[in-house]
Structure formats: C-alpha cells, structure tokens
Amino acid sequence: MHDHFLPSNVEQNGQVLQLGGYARLQTAINLEKKKNPDSILVDGGDYSMGTLFQSIYSSDAPELRMMGQLGYDVTTFGNHEYDFRADGLADSLNAARKSGDKLPQIVQSNVHFQQIKMVI
C-alpha cells in the first residue's frame, strides 16, 4: 500500500485515471465483505513508505491504525517497515498500540533484532 492514503492521477493513453486511495479501497473491501462475510482481510507488508505520510510513521503509525479502521485482520512486515531500523519499527508499533485504535494482528517470522525498545 506504500502509504497511498490519497488517490493519485496517472495518464494512460491520453486519459487521466485516478488510482488508489484508502477511501476507494474501503469501498472495494465493503463490497467483498458483503459478498463473503466470513472472509479475512490480510496485508502482505510494505504498508508504509512512499508518500509524505511516512514522515509520521514512527510517531503516529497512521498505516496500522488505518488498516484497523479498514477492517484488516492480519498484516506482516515488508522491507519498508524496516526503513527506520528496529527502533523506528518499535516506535511505530508503540504509537499504534498507544492510540487505542483497532489494529490488525501482526505475524512475522525469521527476524532477529539485536536490540529493540518495545514497550509491552
């Protein structure tokens, strides 16, 4: 998702198309949930970095908080969640938890941090 909270305009074959945006994504999620109410919604990581929203990744965790609002059940980390190293990821996770917002579950394997300041 690369922090694309807002839609982007792209030109293709002389036409301007609007792509992305979490509001559009919410519409698609709602339609699918209506057809398949028992389905689960998962994210494959790389939900952060890519727009200016990344500037508040560590302090506010807008991506995880938005995924919770959109109804995501589970996410994992992609390479961009590590862009601010282990401490930046820990700060983001702590900010998400402290917000009190609904959050997706996080699954991850095969990661070893030398030092992390996670508050549990």
C-alpha positions in Angstrom: 0.0 0.0 0.0 3.1 2.2 0.4 1.3 5.0 2.3 -1.0 5.8 -0.6 -3.8 7.2 1.6 -4.9 9.6 -1.1 -5.6 8.7 -4.7 -3.2 9.5 -7.5 -3.8 10.7 -11.0 -2.0 8.9 -13.8 -2.2 9.5 -17.5 -2.7 6.4 -19.7 -3.4 6.5 -23.4 -4.3 10.2 -23.2 -6.8 9.7 -20.4 -6.3 10.7 -16.7 -7.1 7.8 -14.4 -7.5 8.1 -10.7 -5.8 5.1 -8.9 -5.5 4.1 -5.3 -6.6 5.9 -2.2 -7.9 4.3 1.0 -11.4 5.6 0.5 -11.6 3.7 -2.8 -10.0 0.7 -1.1 -12.7 0.8 1.7 -15.4 0.6 -1.0 -13.8 -2.5 -2.5 -13.4 -4.1 0.9 -17.0 -3.4 1.8 -18.2 -4.9 -1.5 -16.2 -8.1 -1.0 -17.2 -8.4 2.7 -20.9 -8.1 1.7 -20.4 -11.0 -0.8 -18.2 -13.1 1.6 -18.9 -12.0 5.2 -16.7 -14.8 6.6 -13.6 -13.8 4.6 -10.5 -12.5 6.3 -8.6 -9.4 5.1 -4.8 -9.7 5.1 -2.0 -7.4 4.0 1.4 -8.6 2.7 3.5 -5.9 4.1 5.1 -2.8 2.7 2.2 -0.8 4.0 4.5 2.2 4.8 6.8 4.5 2.9 6.1 6.0 -0.4 4.3 9.4 0.3 4.8 12.2 2.9 2.7 10.2 5.4 5.9 8.3 6.0 7.1 11.3 7.9 4.8 10.4 10.8 5.4 6.6 10.6 7.3 6.3 13.9 5.4 8.9 15.9 1.8 8.2 14.8 1.6 4.9 12.9 -1.1 6.1 10.6 -0.8 3.0 8.4 -1.5 0.4 11.1 -4.3 2.5 12.5 -5.9 2.9 9.1 -5.7 -0.8 8.4 -7.6 -1.4 11.6 -10.2 1.1 10.5 -10.5 -0.5 7.1 -11.1 -3.9 8.7 -7.8 -5.7 8.1 -7.5 -8.8 10.2 -3.7 -9.5 9.8 -0.6 -7.9 8.4 3.1 -8.6 8.2 6.1 -6.5 7.7 7.7 -5.9 4.3 11.1 -4.4 3.7 9.8 -0.8 4.1 8.6 -1.3 7.6 12.3 -1.6 8.5 13.4 1.6 6.8 13.8 3.4 10.1 15.5 0.3 11.6 14.3 -1.7 14.6 13.9 1.4 16.7 11.7 3.1 14.1 9.5 0.0 13.8 9.3 -0.3 17.6 8.3 3.4 17.8 5.6 2.8 15.2 4.2 -0.3 16.9 4.2 1.5 20.3 2.4 4.6 18.7 -0.2 2.3 17.2 -0.8 0.4 20.4 -1.0 3.6 22.5 -3.5 5.2 20.1 -6.2 2.8 21.4 -7.4 2.3 17.8 -8.4 -1.1 16.4 -5.4 -2.7 14.9 -4.8 -5.7 12.7 -2.9 -8.6 14.2 0.8 -8.8 13.1 2.5 -12.0 12.0 6.2 -12.2 11.3 8.9 -14.9 11.3 12.6 -15.2 10.7 13.5 -11.8 12.1 16.2 -11.2 14.8 16.8 -7.8 16.3 19.9 -7.2 18.2 18.2 -4.5 20.3 14.6 -3.2 20.3 12.9 -0.8 22.7 9.4 -2.3 22.5 7.1 -1.5 25.4 4.7 -4.3 26.2 
